[in-house]
Amino acid sequence: MKKVINQYLFLLSMLISINLMSSCEDTMLNNMVDDHVYLLNPGINEAQVFNFEKAIAEVIVVKSGVGQRASKLKLEVVPALLTQYNQANSTAYKELPASVYSLSNSSLDLPTDSYKASFDFVIDVQKFNAEQAKNPDATFVIPCEVTNLNPGIEDSVKMQSFMIPRIVEPYISFTKAGFLTDIINITSKSQDKVYFDNKIEINFPASGDVNYTIQIAKNSAQLINQYNTENGTTYVQLPAEALDLQANGKILKGVNYADYTYQVLKTKLVDAGNKPKYGKYLLPLAIEQVSQGKVHPSNSVVLIPFNYHE
């Protein structure tokens, strides 16, 4: 009899546990937010457009919530929206001519498990610059209306984005360029090899690792003479044989900077009699090549000063 009662109690406890678990599953989503689809930058949307071979300006759509619903959207360029906006806000934005851009995808599917997607405008940078040159004071806009074709309860059916393309040249540069004001001291007590590092950076989202090459600037003598003349200094160039430079490096995808390293070989800073050649040295380095983007026209040269003394 006792065994039967124990079995009954065990089965009863199992049924209660299953019921509680089922109840939890049924109510687990009660306090979760339903999917909500919206524009990341509604209204005025200043978009960085990097001047690559294919220059893209994005209207980004975002979905938040528990991810139970797919969404379909479409985008149309509606000039009348810009007229209405200018009148309502006392602004004078100018519509960007349709000949300057194309829309890669006028419709968009946002699957259940996705939280972000974009409508992509391809900007003809040469034509854009020509329009800007004709109207230097104008701010050009692409007036966009995004329609949610299967909106949820909390969703707006119509959403507006006034895209303002801002053309940006994709550059690699030294984080600290030009003459470095922090003079590096090397003494007779320093190690024979003195290790240093500085930073190099990009201003664009790379599609992969960015490979670059650094070397002693080809116009080193000119750079040093110019600096000495303008500043009343007497720097001489750090001998090439006294430098161990990491000439080739990379900035990893997803990161916008890297360290470049070099060593100064103190044992090579000697005169003809193999005695220490104390003095003030300058190391001009230049970024010569990059696998993505462009080398910055001015911030690609750094002058690193050294003071070698007892």
Steps between C-alpha positions, in 0.01 A plus 500: 500500500780739593669429168181586310465829691863591423447430131186713503681790668785474251261511202313793654821698548601430140165624370527818706855563371396449137204733548723769651753470218224525241362806674844662499544431130157645424567820691873539432442748217225696673734770625720504189470785249341414168709558187530868413639617165634854465762714324832534676521865393154640426459859388825673406756228434858613435672197349874457459567387144853368460645568159571143400448363150141439614398782735203391713254709701275293727148538633515251787196312629514345848280241670477456877299253706485123535553422133176322416401689187657561160451838338471628144572861415535719194667836440395776264660836429223759545602858406178644645616396848797736477279790395276435799797470735657826381170685543435356846853560630603817311792315341639513148620148432544422132402170340795303367443438126406140423784480246751515787392175668330166456306285747635146520197352675159668515354211702630329811432176683586493870489131605384386842854457632637827357514829686648737240503554125541794266382662181817591308545805281803496270633853467692615193758705689626680190149616410426586864810719520404667173155585637656630822741715298207654312314561829773540767260618769238231440433202726381219277237254623343177377144501647407141580174341609520147640178299509457204734292252299411278798515728805454386857276673753775740610645562153463808284379416152677800344846616610707785360873550466658808346836364389785752490806336338833616645788393278800378702837401357611165648847561639775326690719729709731519797304564820770754585640652181753772430773584752452315829555742786600227748872461439629147561812483712760228444795493736828315532326279757210408269477148362675432170158457335234749609142402415226750409146491361246751370152479354362504149126530429223498240184711490279250315334161561724254316367198312796292617847533649676818384862438402741791496866578440714750692853604411750781547356797311646534150540876547660468845782747434255765380270448801785529749651806333160669493437427868846622603461820298155580640585417861868587537598142585790279391348155465671243279337192356507181704725265299306229315730233643399609851134425432314168513152584369189282477434618145195286425201483731125463505193646667266212573143504374265654755778711655597852391861514617818300550844547651805529279829413667866583450832464681791740517835317499719705730810308394465649149506860627879522490764707321785379282698410810211285627431745782144607595379774269288708736262756358147580390349269242178508302321197353259587215255215432233492230204275418570386144225250416161381624278216379170684560421869494763764434815633664423831671661789308654663808457279808699219340838638611642505852826654623627321810770686697775332704758644737799267545719604791709363786 
